[in-house]
């Protein structure tokens, strides 16, 4: 793991809106991203494994561990995609707990439900509710959950401060929320390396799977994503009492924001 920042309070083509950093917060961009994630759902898991060499699974396990959820707890995975983190949360809280996986893309939720149904026997998972919903307006009362996660989703919402405030709202006091995503690094050299890998590895591999246009949105979405210290400030402003940002090994190309209500 690399450095940390902390604080406490004591696209279809290059012209698509979703691919332009200056338009990332618009409702049109949000609609395009919803369509995008519906379209890539059938190959999403395979591409994640291939492009990260399986490391995305390590980062997701770390995110679940950082939430501190335990047997009998209630947890939510917002922007759950194909359900990787939600399934790990369900394993952590066990059959006496409860997990919600929420996403705006119905096709991703169908893949997640199929993955849950095929999960190997021998794992005592909690019940999982797959819910189509909005990260900016979570359909749950205040203090509903002991832990929360967002994996590779905060970067895609149209209002990051609002999404963070919603996480804080639905958490119980002392609960932790963890966000893992690409790192918009403070170090410009690291960002250049990341951009090179996206342009020369990620998009070509996606092209081989017929979804290159859908993956071209990644670089502009990272460019508009707040840097680690900025995410810490946004978390505290959203109502968290403490927040720390970690750059994740190898390469510090990923980052994890850990927040306590």
N, C-alpha and C positions, 0 to 999 in steps of 0.2 A: 504494500500500500504506500502511496506517495504522501504528499503534504496534506494538511487539513486546514480549513478556515472555520472559525467558530465564533458564536456570539450568544449572549443570553440576555434576558430582560429581568433582571432583579433589579407529387406533380406529374402530369401527363406529358408535358414537354416543357421546355425552359420558359415558355410564356405563361404557363399556368399560374394562377394566383397563389396556390400552395407552394410554389417554387420560388416566390419572390419575397425576400426578407421584409420588405416594406409593407407587404400585404398580409403577413402571417396572422395578424390579430383579427382579420375581417371575418364576417359570417360566411362569406363566399369561400374563403380558404378552409374554414371548418367543414363545410359541406363537401369540398373536394377531398379533404383528408378522410372523411367518413366513407366516401365512395372508394377511395384508394385502399383503405384497410379491408373493406369488403372484398375487393378484387384480388388482393394478394393472400387472402386467408388460406387457400388450398396449399400454397407453397411456403407459407410464412415460417413454419417450424424448421423445415429442411434448410431454408436459406440462412436462418439464424445459426443453426449448427455449423453449416459450411463456412459462413463468413466470419464467425467468431472462433472457429476451431473448437467449438463446444464450450468455450469459456463463458458464454452468456449464462450457462447453467450454474457456474460457480458464483458469478455476480448475483444471480437471483437467490441462491441459497444464502449468501451473505446478507442480502436485504431482509429476508425472513428472520434470520438470526438476530439482526439488529432491532427488529420490532420487539423482541423479548416476549412474544406471545407464548402461552403455555396451555397445558391441558385445561379444557373447559372455557377458554376465552372465546370472544367473538371478534372476528377480524374481517376487514374489507380490502379487496384488491381493486383499485380504481384504474380504469383503462386496462382491463385485465387481458385483452387480446385473446390468444389461444389458451389461456388458463395456466401457464407454467407456474407463476407465483402463487395463484390461488390454490393450486393443488399442494404446493409446499406448505402454505399456511394451514390447509386442512389436515395435513400430516402433523403439523406442530401443535394444533389445538385438540386434535383427537376427536373421537366419536361423541364426547360430551360437549364439544365446542360447536361453533357455527362459523361458516365463511360465506361471504358474498363476493362474487366476481362480477364487476360492473363494467360495461363497455358500450360505446355508441354504435359499434359495427355488429349487426346481427349475424353476419357470416362468421365472424371471429367467435362469437358466443356459441354457434352451432359446433364449430371445431372443438371448442373447450368442453362442451358437454359430451361430445363423442370421445374425447381424450379421457374424461373422467370415467365414462362407462367401460373403457378398455384398460383402466388402471390395474396393474398387477394385484392379484389377491395377496393377502398378508399384510397390507397396509390398513391400519385402523383410521380411516379418514373421517373427518367431520362431514356433515351434510354441507353441500355447496349449492347456493342459489345463484343461478346465472341470470343477470338482470340487464336489460338494455336501458341505459340511462345516461345522464349528463353529468360529467365531472364538476360542472359549475353549479349544479343544483341537485345535490345528492338527496334521494328520496327517503331520508332517515332522520329521526329526531336527534337533538343535541345529545352528546354523550352516549351514543349507541355502541361504540366499538372500543376494544382494548388495544388494538393495533391496526395500522393501515399501511398500504404500500401503493406505489405507482411505479411500474416498470416500463420505461421507454414510452411514457405517455404524457408527462407534464410538458414536455417540449412541443407537443402537438395541440395543446388546448389554446383557445383564443384569448384567455384571460388567466395568466399564471397566478397573479395575486389572489384572484377569486377562487381558483382551484385549491390553493394552499389554505385559504380561510375556511373552505368547506371541509377539508381534511381535519383542521383544528376543531371545527364545530362538532363533527360527529364523533370525535375521540373523547374518551373519559379522561378526567384529570390524571396526569401521570402516564397516560398512554403515549406510545411512540408511533410516528409516521416516518416511513423511509421511502425515498425516491431515488431510483437508480436510472441513469441515462448516459448518453454521450456527454463527454466533458468539453465544454467550450472553454478551453484552457486560457489562463492568463498568459502563459508562455507562447509567444507568436510562432516559435519554431515548431512546437508541438502541434499547433493548429495547422501549420503547413504540411506536416507529416500526415496528419489526419485527413486533410483535404486530398492529398496525393493518393492515399489508400482508398478513399471513397470513390474518386474519379477513375482510378486505374485498376481497382480490384472489385469493389462492391458493385458498381454499376455494370461492368462487363459480366460478372458472374450472374447478376440479376438478368441481364440480357439473354444469357444462355438458358434461363428458365422462363423467358418470355415476359418479364415484368420490369425491364430496365426503366421504362418511363415512370413507373411507380416508385422506384428507388432513387430517382434523381432529386427528389424533394429533400433527401437527408441533409445534404450539405447546407442549403439555405436555412433549413430548420435549426441546425446546430449554430449557425452564425447569428441567429436572432435569439438563441437561448441564453439566459443570464449566466454569467460566470459564477464560479463557486462562492466568492465573497458576496456577490449580489444575491444569490439564492439564500444565503444565510440571513441577510438583511430582510429579504421578502418574507422569510419564514417567521422571523420575530415580529414583523409588522402584521402578519396574518393571525397572530395570537399564540404562537408557540413560546414557551418560556426559555427554551434553549435549542440551539441548532448548530450542527457541525457538518462541514462538507469535506469528504475524503476523495482524493484522487486514487483510482483503483489500479493495481498492478494486473497484468504487465503493461507498461507503456504509458500509464496515466491517461489513456484515451477515453476511459469511462469515469464517471463520478457518482458518488452516493451522498445524498443529503439526509442526515438523520436528525429528526426533530422530536422534542418532548413537549407535551402540552402541560 
